[in-house]
Amino acid sequence: MTVDQGTGQRLRGRVAIVTGAGNGIGAAFAGALAAEGAAVAVADIDGDAAQGVASTIQERGGRSLAVQVDVTDRGSVRAMVSTVLAGFGDVDVLFNNAGVLLKEPYLSTTEQQWHKVMEVNGLGVLLCTQEVARHFITKGRGKVVNTCSTSSRSPSAHFAAYAASKASVLSLTHSSARALAPYGITVNGIGPGIIQTNLWSEMHRDESGSVVGDDPTVALDDYTSSILLRRVGTPGDVAPTAVFLASDDSDYITGQLIMVDGGIVLQ
Ligand SMILES: NC(=O)c1ccc[n+]([C@@H]2O[C@H](COP(=O)([O-])OP(=O)(O)OC[C@H]3O[C@@H](n4cnc5c(N)ncnc54)[C@H](O)[C@@H]3O)[C@@H](O)[C@H]2O)c1
């Protein structure tokens, strides 16, 4: 886990599900939410990674459970919701954070690559939101937070399919905000910039997939010149916005994308 536990209790009594929480940004979200008193379901396709993060939260005195889920499979998503309701008795906040990165030049992007990235990043958000919204609707309240990207607004030529998938997450943020507002449910997005996580290990490879050099941070550094604050981010830079969007402080905000990118995309 990449974020220190805080001492606040802004989310005491709340239950959050964070998908893709076995690593990186999602793990930081889970840690920060738990530090504010939330019970957190750490959901990931990598069950061992999820268990590791959930155990760390528990060791620090937080409430957490690990759930193995494939966000592209409705049955798996339904089972995740059932497990969380059985374990914690409620769900208040859903973080749709699971995602995969694809770096591929526009002209060589294949159908297979397109389907994979759209399935996890796009369809996964639709399925998880639908299944958790059923519970939110019964209680007339709930929050959904989608991990978008700078790519949602500013696609690059080497990330065409990924950017399309993240544009779809932003579109789903807007459409679900409209669809779910009548039920007291808000939906917002967080747009991380360049955040140092395992996702960027792909950047350490050339077009043939071969590893280039020894230091994966070199590829990240190439992107620094496009960042106003002149550094790549950490998961801990993004987590406070997740806490804000899970808390009552954001109750009158819906359908919005908050960029946490050090100043890459100026909206
Ligand atoms: N790291 C960045 O620079 C950056 C920038 C913008 C947006 N994002 C987004 O942030 C989110 C988290 O990325 P990260 O950087 O922490 O990456 P990461 O690779 O560290 O974590 C992604 C997690 O998603 C999980 N996952 C993948 N497919 C899944 C599936 N089908 N079902 C459930 N879980 C699945 C992985 O097992 C992994 O634990 C992603 O949506 C990513 O697109 C990342």
PDBQT file of the ligand as one rigid body, heavy atoms in Angstrom, charges set to zero:
ROOT
HETATM    1  N1  LIG A 301      -0.966   5.196 -13.161  1.00  0.00    +0.000 N 
HETATM    2  C1  LIG A 301      -1.355   6.207 -13.917  1.00  0.00    +0.000 C 
HETATM    3  O1  LIG A 301      -0.541   7.023 -14.373  1.00  0.00    +0.000 OA
HETATM    4  C2  LIG A 301      -2.818   6.401 -14.223  1.00  0.00    +0.000 A 
HETATM    5  C3  LIG A 301      -3.208   7.593 -14.836  1.00  0.00    +0.000 A 
HETATM    6  C4  LIG A 301      -4.552   7.803 -15.130  1.00  0.00    +0.000 A 
HETATM    7  C5  LIG A 301      -5.480   6.841 -14.815  1.00  0.00    +0.000 A 
HETATM    8  N2  LIG A 301      -5.074   5.689 -14.230  1.00  0.00    +0.000 N 
HETATM    9  C6  LIG A 301      -6.097   4.708 -13.913  1.00  0.00    +0.000 C 
HETATM   10  O2  LIG A 301      -6.049   4.412 -12.542  1.00  0.00    +0.000 OA
HETATM   11  C7  LIG A 301      -6.581   3.100 -12.318  1.00  0.00    +0.000 C 
HETATM   12  C8  LIG A 301      -5.617   2.313 -11.459  1.00  0.00    +0.000 C 
HETATM   13  O3  LIG A 301      -4.403   2.190 -12.159  1.00  0.00    +0.000 OA
HETATM   14  P1  LIG A 301      -2.984   1.964 -11.440  1.00  0.00    +0.000 P 
HETATM   15  O4  LIG A 301      -2.048   2.910 -12.042  1.00  0.00    +0.000 OA
HETATM   16  O5  LIG A 301      -3.160   1.913  -9.985  1.00  0.00    +0.000 OA
HETATM   17  O6  LIG A 301      -2.617   0.525 -12.032  1.00  0.00    +0.000 OA
HETATM   18  P2  LIG A 301      -2.254  -0.855 -11.352  1.00  0.00    +0.000 P 
HETATM   19  O7  LIG A 301      -1.904  -1.759 -12.477  1.00  0.00    +0.000 OA
HETATM   20  O8  LIG A 301      -1.271  -0.644 -10.266  1.00  0.00    +0.000 OA
HETATM   21  O9  LIG A 301      -3.639  -1.307 -10.705  1.00  0.00    +0.000 OA
HETATM   22  C9  LIG A 301      -4.723  -1.724 -11.495  1.00  0.00    +0.000 C 
HETATM   23  C10 LIG A 301      -5.424  -2.856 -10.750  1.00  0.00    +0.000 C 
HETATM   24  O10 LIG A 301      -6.581  -3.247 -11.523  1.00  0.00    +0.000 OA
HETATM   25  C11 LIG A 301      -6.684  -4.666 -11.410  1.00  0.00    +0.000 C 
HETATM   26  N3  LIG A 301      -7.493  -5.209 -12.514  1.00  0.00    +0.000 N 
HETATM   27  C12 LIG A 301      -7.133  -5.295 -13.812  1.00  0.00    +0.000 A 
HETATM   28  N4  LIG A 301      -8.109  -5.902 -14.505  1.00  0.00    +0.000 NA
HETATM   29  C13 LIG A 301      -9.115  -6.190 -13.629  1.00  0.00    +0.000 A 
HETATM   30  C14 LIG A 301     -10.384  -6.824 -13.741  1.00  0.00    +0.000 A 
HETATM   31  N5  LIG A 301     -10.815  -7.289 -14.931  1.00  0.00    +0.000 N 
HETATM   32  N6  LIG A 301     -11.149  -6.931 -12.635  1.00  0.00    +0.000 NA
HETATM   33  C15 LIG A 301     -10.708  -6.474 -11.445  1.00  0.00    +0.000 A 
HETATM   34  N7  LIG A 301      -9.508  -5.894 -11.259  1.00  0.00    +0.000 NA
HETATM   35  C16 LIG A 301      -8.719  -5.746 -12.355  1.00  0.00    +0.000 A 
HETATM   36  C17 LIG A 301      -5.246  -5.144 -11.442  1.00  0.00    +0.000 C 
HETATM   37  O11 LIG A 301      -5.118  -6.468 -10.945  1.00  0.00    +0.000 OA
HETATM   38  C18 LIG A 301      -4.554  -4.098 -10.598  1.00  0.00    +0.000 C 
HETATM   39  O12 LIG A 301      -4.492  -4.475  -9.234  1.00  0.00    +0.000 OA
HETATM   40  C19 LIG A 301      -6.805   2.511 -13.707  1.00  0.00    +0.000 C 
HETATM   41  O13 LIG A 301      -8.165   2.664 -14.060  1.00  0.00    +0.000 OA
HETATM   42  C20 LIG A 301      -5.939   3.377 -14.597  1.00  0.00    +0.000 C 
HETATM   43  O14 LIG A 301      -6.394   3.404 -15.932  1.00  0.00    +0.000 OA
HETATM   44  C21 LIG A 301      -3.773   5.441 -13.917  1.00  0.00    +0.000 A 
ENDROOT
TORSDOF 0
